[in-house]
Amino acid sequence: MSQGVLRGVDRAAFAVALAGRLRRAGVAAGLTDVDDFVRALAASPPDSMSSLYWTARICLVRRHADLAAFDRVFAAIFADPPPLPRPSRSASPPDAHDDVYVRVPADTDDSDSGGGLPWATLPPAVTETPAHDTALLLPERRPSALSGLADRPFDELDSAQVAQLGDALRAAVAGWPTRRTRRFAIGTTGARVALRPTIARARRTGWEPVEVVRERPVRRPRRVVLLCDVSESMRAQATAYLHLMRAFTVVADAEVFAFATTLTRLTVGLRHTSAAEAVAQASAAVTDRYGGTRIATNLRSLLTSHHADAVRGAVVVIGSDGWDSDPPDELAAVMARLSRRAYRIVWLNPRAGAPGFTPRVGGMAAALPYCDRMLPAGTFQDLLVVARQLQSVTCTDGRKWPTLTPAPRIIA
Amino acid sequence: MKDAQAVRHCLDAVDYLVDDGMAMALFLALRLGRPLLLEGEPGVGKTAAAKALARALETPLIRLQCYEGLTAGEALYEWNYQRQLLAIRLAEAHHTRLTDADLFSAEYLQERPILRAVRHRGPVPPVLLIDEIDRADDEFEALLFEFLGEAGITIPELGTFTAAKPPVVVLTSNRSRELHDALRRRCLYHWIDFPEPARAVEIVRRAVSGATEPLIQTAVQFVGGVRGRELEKPPGMAETIDWVAALSVLGVAGLAADDVALTIGTIAKTPDDRAVVAAALGAYQESQL
């Protein structure tokens, strides 16, 4: 075996230069890490590329997320070293520098293209300082593919795009507000003294309560119940609403139901790990898809079922266009009952986003006085807004009873 | 040990097989005297690494299992309050005066794992395993800084204890939360990947002595294939070993037998995963017919 791959190389200069490269590639390699690396190189001079790789990786990388960037930088340097002098990318006239210094590719700052050996340290490597004004420019913002899709109506999207937007929706729901429960759990930040654990621990100290254990209230996600219409008139929105329901099921432990002529509980099916599988299971579970609508009957069957308790104190979200084959006064009656039990009722209407929309459909007009909000939900952009709006609906701003808006507001 | 190969041979002798990266990580941790932070998917042998290292060095393994609410009293040291109270009552009975220095002396100190590692007396420093550090609270990480940085513990009443030979510290994390940068800075870091098939076969062969060679190979290959699917918890080496052990206890020769479907509970630990693995197994058995 030869003396090693780094024979005759200044270890400190090599380590610092490699760490510099890594920092430019986004790996947080600090001075402690460089120190470790130099000592490791001294302790066991690497005899092969593989051992150099492992020594560098173990000493300079401190988190899993940085491994890919490290591999890239390492490969760029060692996989295929280019011949020494390469024209610098920023080939500006050398009037700013003395001619005494020879420019070597040590710091040519083309680490992204991967050129240059980082240990060429003599003669002193002086390069022009990179133009700082370019580094301070704001990145150019272009609409991502996602936001482009988000503005399109549901019926223009294919299933892959819907799935992609479903993920975005899940991320938007992620910060779902929590509420304080009446239960307490041990926590160092708590204000209350937890009597039982404190006494239990005092046993060790001859019943002197030396260590005081504290407890804080447990917080749970604010309850949310979603009901989505999957009748013929809502055919275009059905899959997208399934993704919305899945997002709430996974993040906020929501109870979710689909209805057309009968009510189907989808909570269990939509909790599946795989989004495609969950939506497929939910679609299979709904037998009365694309039929007529009986909103009042379905809401009543929810209120009489054993899931009725899930509505208590919950934010109830109903996604429907309000076309109902039940009489409007029946819907008004059941909505009144629902509004007494629920914390807030939010109605998502796919047609509310259209210009000049007024809720003239019988069912919608009857239900509107009992809704706290009616929000448009015709595109994914709308649903993303809904996810944020719902969080503000649940927020009480420190008041115990938030002011109830007598007439529902239409936010378009 | 003079280089990574020597570490590898020592661990091989205690039936723990490592690749180049792991050998280098353990060697550097021993040579530089730095703590080693191991991360990886569950079941790749993070805890087993520390145990094997202790066996290879022929030194005690001191284990600290982290959990939410772990405090200094359980990790570093604690005063023996009962004995202190007894001493006070005795002193009262004998009408003698006690000072603080009498009460807070080494006599009344109860060692917990980290202090025990620091005060260990012996030719070889002990291996201290701080297991699943991500389960402990953020505040607990800060408690460890002095120990990880200087291999010492300061007890206000007594002074600072510093280890004569710094103990070999191995921390493991399952990444259920991100560890603080200050902790990472004090440790060497190694991410353990699933072993490549040849080494996985060798590991299973050593762990399950009764299993036949074709069974081990097909099982390892099958588990490797299943890991690529959408699973909540991909099966690790520990699960593979359990599975092969279960199969060899049942006397199954290959994966085509009917009994195999009954044993997938050893590699799939949730109902969803069970369905995925059962489907994969069905497809495999179809292809074998």
Boltz contact constraints between the chains, C-beta under 6 A:
constraints:
  - contact:
      token1: [A, 32]
      token2: [B, 185]
      max_distance: 6.0
  - contact:
      token1: [A, 39]
      token2: [B, 32]
      max_distance: 6.0
  - contact:
      token1: [A, 40]
      token2: [B, 28]
      max_distance: 6.0
  - contact:
      token1: [A, 43]
      token2: [B, 31]
      max_distance: 6.0
  - contact:
      token1: [A, 44]
      token2: [B, 3]
      max_distance: 6.0
  - contact:
      token1: [A, 50]
      token2: [B, 20]
      max_distance: 6.0
  - contact:
      token1: [A, 54]
      token2: [B, 20]
      max_distance: 6.0
  - contact:
      token1: [A, 54]
      token2: [B, 21]
      max_distance: 6.0
  - contact:
      token1: [A, 54]
      token2: [B, 24]
      max_distance: 6.0
  - contact:
      token1: [A, 58]
      token2: [B, 25]
      max_distance: 6.0
  - contact:
      token1: [A, 58]
      token2: [B, 28]
      max_distance: 6.0
  - contact:
      token1: [A, 58]
      token2: [B, 188]
      max_distance: 6.0
  - contact:
      token1: [A, 58]
      token2: [B, 190]
      max_distance: 6.0
  - contact:
      token1: [A, 62]
      token2: [B, 184]
      max_distance: 6.0
  - contact:
      token1: [A, 62]
      token2: [B, 189]
      max_distance: 6.0
  - contact:
      token1: [A, 64]
      token2: [B, 39]
      max_distance: 6.0
  - contact:
      token1: [A, 64]
      token2: [B, 191]
      max_distance: 6.0
  - contact:
      token1: [A, 205]
      token2: [B, 81]
      max_distance: 6.0
  - contact:
      token1: [A, 206]
      token2: [B, 82]
      max_distance: 6.0
  - contact:
      token1: [A, 206]
      token2: [B, 85]
      max_distance: 6.0
  - contact:
      token1: [A, 210]
      token2: [B, 81]
      max_distance: 6.0
  - contact:
      token1: [A, 273]
      token2: [B, 232]
      max_distance: 6.0
  - contact:
      token1: [A, 273]
      token2: [B, 272]
      max_distance: 6.0
  - contact:
      token1: [A, 274]
      token2: [B, 230]
      max_distance: 6.0
